[in-house]
Amino acid sequence: MVLAVLIPSIVLRELIESRSGRGPVADLSAIAVPMAATAWLAPYASYRRRDALLWLVGPGIYVFSVIAWRLALAPYRDWRPRPEELPRVRWSRDPEHAGTWYLAEPSSDVDHSPLR
């Protein structure tokens, strides 16, 4: 998932750089795709959409990697739910997934993904 976001980002940067030259526009275009992907996927991994702004200061690749890792474990989660997610999660009683949280239903702001 990380490569599927970073490769198009690099290609977009190269295209813009070849068109307009080196500069801040080319640099910002390199993080446009990862920022959009982070904002779109963040609620599924108990992150906020505004955490995508971390791409502007540096740790965006780390945050996106954690989001990708958490989505690989969905719907069973081994991380604590955020306070606003508590009404929607329950403790898994399945012996195979003991010690994990199960997200019973997606929230209304994240109903656009096939990850349900």
C-alpha positions in Angstrom: 0.0 0.0 0.0 2.9 2.4 0.8 4.5 1.8 -2.6 1.1 2.2 -4.3 0.9 5.7 -2.9 4.6 6.7 -3.2 5.2 5.6 -6.8 2.4 7.8 -8.3 3.7 10.6 -6.1 7.2 10.4 -7.5 5.8 10.2 -11.1 3.6 13.3 -10.5 6.6 15.2 -9.1 8.7 14.3 -12.1 6.0 15.4 -14.5 5.5 18.7 -12.8 9.2 19.3 -12.5 9.7 18.6 -16.2 6.9 21.1 -17.0 7.6 24.0 -14.6 11.2 23.3 -13.4 12.5 22.8 -9.9 10.8 24.7 -7.2 8.2 24.6 -4.4 5.4 23.6 -6.8 7.2 20.4 -7.7 8.1 19.7 -4.1 4.5 20.2 -2.9 3.2 18.0 -5.7 5.3 15.1 -4.4 3.3 15.0 -1.2 -0.2 15.8 -2.7 -1.0 12.1 -3.4 0.2 10.8 -0.1 -1.6 13.5 1.8 -4.9 12.7 0.0 -4.4 9.0 0.7 -3.6 9.6 4.3 -6.6 11.8 4.8 -8.9 9.3 3.1 -7.7 6.2 5.1 -6.9 7.8 8.5 -10.4 7.3 10.1 -10.2 3.5 9.4 -7.0 3.3 11.5 -8.1 5.5 14.4 -6.3 8.5 13.1 -7.8 11.9 12.3 -8.0 13.3 8.8 -5.9 16.3 9.8 -3.0 14.0 10.5 -2.4 14.1 6.8 -0.9 17.6 7.4 2.1 15.8 8.9 3.4 15.3 5.4 4.2 19.0 5.3 6.6 18.8 8.3 8.2 15.4 7.9 6.7 12.4 9.8 4.0 11.8 7.2 5.6 8.7 5.8 5.7 7.2 9.3 2.0 8.0 10.0 1.0 6.6 6.6 3.0 3.4 7.3 1.2 3.0 10.6 -2.1 3.5 8.9 -1.3 0.9 6.2 -0.2 -1.5 8.9 -3.4 -1.0 10.9 -5.6 -1.4 7.8 -3.9 -4.7 7.1 -5.2 -5.9 10.5 -8.8 -4.5 10.1 -11.4 -5.3 11.2 -9.7 -6.8 14.2 -7.6 -4.2 15.9 -4.9 -4.6 18.5 -4.8 -0.9 19.3 -7.0 1.0 21.7 -10.0 2.8 20.1 -10.2 6.5 20.3 -12.8 7.9 22.7 -15.3 8.8 19.9 -15.0 5.2 18.6 -15.9 3.5 21.8 -19.7 3.3 21.2 -18.9 1.4 17.9 -16.4 -1.1 19.0 -16.6 -4.2 21.1 -14.1 -6.6 22.6 -13.6 -9.7 20.4 -14.7 -13.0 22.1 -13.4 -15.1 19.3 -10.6 -17.4 20.6 -8.7 -16.9 17.3 -8.7 -13.1 17.8 -8.5 -12.9 21.6 -7.3 -9.6 22.9 -8.4 -7.5 20.0 -11.2 -4.9 19.4 -13.8 -5.5 16.7 -15.2 -2.4 14.9 -18.9 -3.3 14.7 -19.9 -0.6 12.2 -18.2 2.2 10.4 -18.9 5.8 11.3 -20.9 8.0 9.1 -17.9 10.0 7.9 -16.1 7.0 6.6 -18.8 5.1 4.7 -17.0 5.5 1.3 -14.6 2.6 1.5 -15.0 -1.1 0.8 -13.2 -2.0 4.0 -16.3 -2.5 6.1 
